């Protein structure tokens, strides 16, 4: 499966349902389950590449600020939610995590405390393959290695303000004067 096909399937899943992450994941699973098993395997491979490419320290820091914390799993689930937002939002967030401050739902979350995660979106290829074949998705022979990250202290408000100024303005208390 090519990059365009991967994101087109997600766009089709997003269409006509309000864009809520659980609904997008359910529709993506249903759409993918209609495809040939080889396409489902291709989707899974592409999803792994997308997740590896998006495993950056500043995106993790953005997830940490937005969700009030982000463990390894929490960061994975955040990127699952980010996938449900579509290719443009996803690519912009990977290139510039601070751009997430422009999203209305993120701005709203600064007041509501809403968190953004979608474990279901990460399970799409496994669920689709199971529906299509009644068997488990074959294991990837050579999974892509996760990049080593040079972490910064996500709880350090000054670092957050320097690295992610727009998100910090939403989620970090202003410094005392």
C-alpha positions as CSV (number, residue, x, y, z in Angstrom):
1,X,0.0,0.0,0.0
2,X,1.3,3.4,-1.0
3,X,1.3,6.5,1.2
4,X,-1.5,8.1,-0.7
5,X,-3.7,4.9,-0.4
6,X,-3.0,4.8,3.3
7,X,-4.2,8.4,3.9
8,X,-7.1,8.1,1.4
9,X,-8.5,5.2,3.4
10,X,-8.2,7.3,6.6
11,X,-9.9,10.2,4.8
12,X,-12.7,7.9,3.7
13,X,-13.1,6.8,7.3
14,X,-13.2,10.4,8.5
15,X,-15.9,11.4,6.0
16,X,-19.5,11.5,7.1
17,X,-19.1,10.7,10.8
18,X,-18.1,13.8,12.7
19,X,-14.4,12.8,12.9
20,X,-14.5,11.4,16.4
21,X,-11.6,9.0,16.9
22,X,-13.5,5.9,17.8
23,X,-15.8,6.3,14.8
24,X,-12.9,6.9,12.5
25,X,-11.1,3.8,13.8
26,X,-14.3,1.7,13.4
27,X,-14.9,2.9,9.8
28,X,-11.2,2.4,8.9
29,X,-11.3,-1.1,10.2
30,X,-14.5,-1.9,8.1
31,X,-13.1,-0.3,5.0
32,X,-9.8,-2.1,5.3
33,X,-11.4,-5.4,6.0
34,X,-13.1,-5.2,2.6
35,X,-9.6,-5.2,1.0
36,X,-7.3,-8.0,0.0
37,X,-5.3,-9.4,2.9
38,X,-2.1,-8.2,1.2
39,X,-3.4,-4.7,1.3
40,X,-4.1,-5.0,5.0
41,X,-0.6,-6.2,5.6
42,X,0.6,-3.2,3.5
43,X,-1.5,-0.9,5.6
44,X,0.0,-2.3,8.8
45,X,3.6,-1.8,7.4
46,X,2.8,1.8,6.4
47,X,1.2,2.5,9.8
48,X,4.4,1.3,11.5
49,X,6.5,3.6,9.3
50,X,4.2,6.5,10.1
51,X,4.5,5.8,13.8
52,X,8.3,5.5,13.7
53,X,8.6,8.7,11.7
54,X,6.4,10.5,14.2
55,X,8.3,9.3,17.3
56,X,10.0,12.6,17.9
57,X,10.8,14.2,21.3
58,X,9.0,17.5,20.6
59,X,5.8,15.7,19.5
60,X,6.0,13.6,22.6
61,X,6.4,16.9,24.6
62,X,3.3,18.3,22.8
63,X,1.4,15.1,23.7
64,X,2.6,15.5,27.3
65,X,1.5,19.1,27.5
66,X,-1.9,18.5,25.8
67,X,-2.8,15.4,27.7
68,X,-1.3,16.3,31.1
69,X,1.3,13.6,30.7
70,X,2.2,10.9,28.2
71,X,3.7,7.5,29.0
72,X,5.2,5.4,26.2
73,X,1.8,3.9,25.5
74,X,0.1,7.3,26.0
75,X,2.3,8.7,23.3
76,X,1.5,5.8,21.0
77,X,-2.2,6.4,21.6
78,X,-1.9,10.1,21.0
79,X,-0.3,9.4,17.6
80,X,-3.2,7.1,16.9
81,X,-5.6,10.0,17.6
82,X,-3.4,12.2,15.5
83,X,-3.8,9.8,12.6
84,X,-7.6,10.2,12.9
85,X,-7.1,13.9,12.1
86,X,-5.8,13.1,8.6
87,X,-2.6,13.5,6.6
88,X,-2.3,17.2,6.6
89,X,-2.7,17.7,10.4
90,X,-0.5,14.7,11.0
91,X,2.3,15.8,8.7
92,X,2.2,19.4,10.1
93,X,2.3,18.1,13.7
94,X,5.3,15.9,13.0
95,X,7.1,18.8,11.2
96,X,6.1,21.4,13.8
97,X,4.5,19.9,17.0
98,X,3.7,23.4,18.2
99,X,1.2,23.8,15.2
100,X,-1.2,21.6,17.2
101,X,-2.0,24.8,19.2
102,X,-3.9,25.9,16.1
103,X,-6.5,23.1,16.2
104,X,-9.8,24.1,17.7
105,X,-10.1,20.9,19.7
106,X,-6.7,21.4,21.3
107,X,-7.5,25.0,22.2
108,X,-10.7,23.8,23.7
109,X,-8.9,21.1,25.7
110,X,-6.8,23.8,27.4
111,X,-10.0,24.7,29.2
112,X,-11.8,21.4,29.4
113,X,-8.9,19.0,30.2
114,X,-10.0,16.7,27.4
115,X,-7.3,14.2,26.4
116,X,-6.6,12.9,22.9
117,X,-5.8,9.2,22.4
118,X,-6.9,6.4,20.1
119,X,-5.6,3.0,20.8
120,X,-8.4,1.7,18.5
121,X,-6.8,3.5,15.5
122,X,-3.6,1.7,16.2
123,X,-5.5,-1.7,16.2
124,X,-7.1,-1.1,12.7
125,X,-4.9,-3.4,10.7
126,X,-5.1,-6.3,13.3
127,X,-8.9,-6.0,13.6
128,X,-9.4,-5.7,9.8
129,X,-7.2,-8.7,9.1
130,X,-9.1,-10.7,11.7
131,X,-12.4,-9.7,10.1
132,X,-11.2,-10.5,6.6
133,X,-9.4,-13.8,7.2
134,X,-10.4,-15.0,10.7
135,X,-6.7,-15.3,11.5
136,X,-4.1,-13.0,13.1
137,X,-2.1,-10.5,11.1
138,X,1.3,-12.0,10.3
139,X,4.2,-10.7,12.4
140,X,6.4,-8.2,10.6
141,X,9.8,-9.9,9.9
142,X,11.9,-6.7,10.3
143,X,10.1,-4.1,12.4
144,X,11.6,-0.6,12.0
145,X,13.7,0.3,15.0
146,X,12.4,3.1,17.1
147,X,14.7,6.1,17.0
148,X,16.6,7.1,20.2
149,X,15.3,10.3,21.6
150,X,17.2,13.1,23.3
151,X,14.6,13.9,26.0
152,X,14.0,17.2,27.6
153,X,12.2,17.5,30.9
154,X,8.5,17.8,29.9
155,X,7.7,19.1,33.4
156,X,10.2,22.0,33.0
157,X,7.9,24.9,32.2
158,X,10.7,27.1,30.8
159,X,11.8,24.3,28.4
160,X,8.2,23.9,27.3
161,X,7.9,27.6,26.7
162,X,11.1,27.6,24.6
163,X,10.4,24.4,22.6
164,X,6.6,24.7,22.2
165,X,5.7,28.3,22.9
166,X,2.1,28.2,21.5
167,X,1.2,25.0,23.3
168,X,2.9,26.2,26.4
169,X,0.8,29.4,26.3
170,X,-2.3,27.2,26.4
171,X,-1.2,24.5,28.9
172,X,1.5,26.0,31.1
173,X,0.8,28.5,33.8
174,X,2.4,31.9,33.0
175,X,5.6,32.6,34.9
176,X,5.2,34.6,38.1
177,X,6.6,38.1,37.8
